[in-house]
Amino acid sequence: MFRIDYNHTDYNKLLLAFADTMKVKVKKDTLVLPSDLGEGFFKNIKLSNGLECLVSNYTLHTDLYLQRNSSDNEFYILRFDEVSISDTLMVKIDKDYIWETKQDRASVLLTSSLFDFATSATKGTVTRSINVLITRQWLSQYLDINSLDDILQKYLSLKTDSYNFAPFDIEYRAWFNEVMEVTDSAMKKSIIENRIMLMVEKFLNNLYAKFHMANAWIENLLPHHEVKRLMEVESYLVKDFSTPPPPISFLSRVAAMSTTTLKNKFKKLYGINVYEYFQKCRMQKAKALLMSHKYTIKEIGSQLGYSNLSNFEAAFKKEFDRLPSQLILQG
Amino acid sequence: MIVFNLALNNYQKLLQNIARQVKVTLENNSLIIPPQIGEGIVKVIQLPNGLQTLMMKINFYQDVIIKSGNTSPGDYVLNFDELEVSGQNSYSHENSLNSFVRLTGASFKHWETVKKNSVVQYVKILFSKEWLSNYIGLREKMSEFEKYIPVKSESADKEKLNEEYRKIIKELWLVNNNDPLQNIYNNNRILLLVEQYFTKMHAEMLSPKGKYKLTKEDVEILKKVEVKLNTFTATPPSVEFFSKKYSINKVRLTQAFKQVYGISIYCYYQKQRMQKAHEIISTQNFSVKEVGEKVGYTNLSNFILAFKKHFNVDPKSLME
């Protein structure tokens, strides 16, 4: 097991400290993992508005334990994570532990530097994540800090309760993928910045909306174990678009719920029906592939399981009101 | 006639000027247009990152003149302009392009008479060259944009305001002044507009469909030609003249000019002198005949006809 302890308040120093422990160098704000540890990178990205982000994408070749020790210097970290757990993943927030085994999870979590935070992942686990470091100074510039403080404190006081891990929905997923997969174009920097900011906006927006209906919302929450299983269902839905989506009977086993309960609770958590969700994500994927300019429309269609080009075009038009070819023309 | 001067590089000050002009007080960086002038709102968004955005949506109850443009070198304005002229739908007049996006640079100046009962809807984003290079990361990608941005911004080439732009602009208008998240909403919408514009520009640079790939020399020649087109004489400079003077093939010059400035050399010359004429007339210091002469018309009625054709108003009516 490889362990790193840290309590840095800026990502530049954090990367340097990581590099020191791993005995590698940071080049162009990027740390490439040594092969005994894993394959992949951590990258520090500073947005033009002052926010710092740590973007990472790696597969572990050994077990990794990361521990952020609490610090008196208060700031928040908004974490967008997509993990494919090989065996076990432990997440520790302050004094609470969450264990997860062999599943895919994509979620949003806000933590504060006032608490210890640790993750322990087993060999073979694949992690893609975007961490946004939000200082109080930045918050005071961009937000009404008084109202926000109140809400953030309430949020954090609930710590590991079920709502802490908000699942990715279609929008989060689309933006997240754009950041992770952006091609090396001249607009790369602003695309990354704008997508991350949209994710931050969405998170805060949801948070405000929820706290406005505070009690009703907390009562209506799905219990954590159900959210977890629904997230697992979601990850099966978006795993592979080249084949038909898994049947409801299979998903209902994954969720350990009856099909009716699954349908209802899925809709409650994600806002739309199970298979509508599949289709929307599939179309988002199509859009992302189109924008990458790497494939022809026909190729994209068949990657996404459409053997017939015009079926694909019709489905695309239904979602975006435009044909794939029109989207390409618009650049 | 009221002249709104939007050609300032400080939008807070610009807003204060308008407030004084129409005699209303400012509230939360915005003002309501009084009913004798029209119905609408003007507001300014100042983002922590230094970007300034001017938004206005007004249905005018009287004719007004709007002067827009840039004032300091190194500043750019990204203009999202919509004009709905009374009795005609802007959508049906694709050719006159009443709704468009354009990037304007330091030397851009524009005069426009907006007729009674017309609706203007503007979103103008003002930023410096430094901000842009930092935001797009131009320092790494400079070579590609370096050539294009100055030319594009000086040409004030118009681009259609498509549905994506409209959607973002609509969202921007919906942001509530009391919302604790308003800064983030505004920030994200404004930056998305900027991103969209430059993404399009980039696509255009990479695949100039059937167009010329411009060399640095071409761009230099075009800039010189453009300067010449701003001096007005009775006989406008011809393509032959430029072609000989700068040793460039006639066809190449014509097409390259059109590609960059969006219109032909003569149309450009005509547009520039009409703009100049409008500017001089608005100073109220010269007679219509004198103005005509200043922009190269020896015959008064030809000038009046040309002016009417361009602005849809009689030059005399601006003298009152």
Interface residues (C-beta under 8 A of the other chain):
Chain A: S48 N49 G50 Q141 Y142 L143 D144 S147 L148 S185 A186 M187 K188 K189 S190 I191 E193 N194 M197 L198 V200 E201 L204 N205 Y208 Q330 G331
Chain B: P48 N49 W131 N134 Y135 I136 G137 K141 E144 F145 N162 E164 P180 L181 N183 I184 Y185 N187 N188 L191 L192 V194 E195 F198 T199 K200 H202 A203 E204
